[in-house]
Amino acid sequence: MNRQERRRQQWAWYSYDWGNSAFSTTVVTLFLGPYLTSLAKAAAGADGRIHPLGLSIEPRALWSYLIALSVILQVLCLPLVGAIADYGKKKREMLGGLALVGVMATACMFFMHGEHYLWGAGLFLVANLMFGASIVIYNAFLPDISTPEERDTVSSTGWGIGYLGGGVLLALNLYLYSNATEFGLSEGMAVRISLCSAGLWWGLFTIPCYAGLRNHNGGRALPEGESYLTVGWRQVKGLLRELGHYPQALLFLIAFLLYNDGIQTVIALSSQFGSDQLGMSMASLTKAILMVQFVAFFGAMGFNLIAKWIGAKASVGLALVVWTGTLIYMWLAVKTEGEFFILAFVIALVMGGSQALSRSLYSQLIPKGREAEYFSLYEISDKGTSWISPLVFGLALEITGNYRLAILSLIFFFLAGMLVLARVDLRKGIADAGGA
């Protein structure tokens, strides 16, 4: 594929990040956590707890438990999605179909109100599963549309454009929420419209991605008498055994699982911290998240330049040091709205760089033709789909009733991730995967 065709498909690829980032920002990061928590509190019994499926849960912990449950579902499903994508001949079509289901589930969040927190919880589980599954296919296109030399830049640009796309819709939703009274809307209705708009935005910008991308290989031949489902499950088992043949990819995956769990938990629970712990209004939280989106674009581009200077691996390590510092700052000093904005600014600078460079590093450690399978494992701990640290955070909050102590528990994930990342030998890993 010549450079002009690569560039054309790269821009089609970027459009999906522009669209789906609205789900991450408007739904996961900002509106759904506090809104669903408020519905759960309204539905609480005399003991102050909710009882879904016979369980007794503190309403404030519901959101973190939902994140953990959604990832358990992805652990079971995403490797199968990746295996089917690599065997099939229609990777682009799979991306479009998964996105469509996610779009519909997100748009239906408009109907979540009153004490119907279970309706919202179910829609989130479906939408987040489809989001994660579509990102498996999306990430698998990265080696197809870029050379190894372009990988860091293309991955960083995708993340940066995603932050801008999520930020633009968030700005529109901020305007709607801030002027809800003038539009004759309640705050709850403004939130519901915002949640629905994220689904519509995601769907709209999936169209140019679907139209512009091309399937780059014919897929592997399906054995006679087999279906994609049966072969997919067999491939999942084989993939887990095969990881031992790519020890550097496995080591990197362990490091990423650890530190990205921490990253995603901070992102997903930050608005709940601001709302419940600091008493910030939804308008203030929206402004903070909006600022993060635009600062993160420059952060992603900046870390791409740093990577050209000191290397992608060292750049990720630097970002993790900053992440650890922000948690300590959050624990000790974040007590006012102004301090929350300082925290959000620093997080924005390192958020995109640490994630974009991690994706490009991993893409060089996996065998060609098996990208979707291997990225299914990667996606299990990516973009709001962590499960270990949200579970730890939820348990810590249940036990202590203190957000700050619960936040402190997340430092382990960054420190452990840094230690494992330091042991990754990139040159050997690239050679093992068949690279130069």
Steps between C-alpha positions, in 0.01 A plus 500: 500500500648835394534800732201685354268203557637452852430864580144473367426195715672652800258796489206260469640316803533825696132579443396202712703628795344844450154340524535228765686726743166664574402177677815515715461868590129576514386158627781326692706791627239764574125452499411136559691439825348788701157467334477124554619549859220753556242252362640228725481728804136581414423128484677417828301335774465602865848358567649743245602218267376362168426132445542402132453126445481449875841658569552777754709783354599850610355726225827693463688178423260388224688680221840347576341154529332550162834585340650185650208283382518644148863398477433149626257471208771628267754254637261227388401651163777714351754226427226318310422817302867536409534139391190519279624827345835350403335192346228695322536711188287791618683674783361837390145365501547361852615843617188660354258243646646515851495879492135500393387296803705722731353813343144374552561405865656839573220692328241307705650644820265790433223288655684457833329700779334483841618194690582297187867455577486133388389608150797734481735235637389249235538749215849592621608136511385446140644829371836456672531142374431612143734795541782274614433241229502764226827645631659154469429512126589870477842450663569199277493734198800698633771267358306482171489873437844608627863397468701426819664842465159671487346299782564737795384805303185336360402358838561834677310692233204264536492553877539876459218528246286283725548746786396787273191314379394411851570858605288660228190300597573560867506876433160475334366298793647749746315780322176300512541407868600853605200649320249225576254741663503731197419200282218399735685186616574353839858409587406132480356543151814686389712210625280248317524698175877518542526122550287441190705748296815299572344200326390706200845664472670161518275369222538805275880486490508124459367558147818658350712239677294217353502659155873573496665192653571187296544137602871435455516123493275215400497343844612148577316208345220362714549125559240278339201432723591781738320826575654832595371447855661158554825605336493820703486314832780269386707801402447659839644192672787485252569871540542471874742207454682679218574810704792309646670517159495880519636564853562871447145556374371307803718703735383825344138386521540432873654844551222665300232308687637633827562866424208544262265361765609792715467752215150391404379497860620856559331613176173316563461599866638855497163666438343296781784614731439864406124469540472290816820590688555865402138596441571637152206581276444312175576822311842530668578133438410541135732799467784298657448203269467736203833657588653153525389412147676792336811496719527124437527561125816705555621248757469214251683697231763610750574148620536393137784754472649380828489144366704607197760630742523237776296212352143385550572266792685766701224750422235265641714452811523878544122530469451234770721693741275803448186286546633378837570857607146609410349230723713615793390858430137386478530324836675781686395828345190491279236656724367788291360547152811693392731218612282254308559705182877494559481124539296466180750713304797283602310178428409633155865555411597136560173318423517488121874446475510203736212326318590583138864395535397182685282403202776559245756312712273198530424499126868431432518203739222287346507273192365634171165360392395441861447863598133477599560196720788664683331837527202327662725427797626856492151647495396308813680764704459802271271813492284463805497112493723429801370263764762439770554855624132609483418194708776588748380861506138394559597264782722765660213749483259244649738423787632848582223726370783738404574598140855613578608169651334317211694714251826426681450129430547568126869600533594132508385453141725776365807391695456133407443593136820704490704214644368248247536745208868550588559129432359510143772456232354677196767392252459135589121530497494655153734228372284226656194642321677488166591869482830654406 
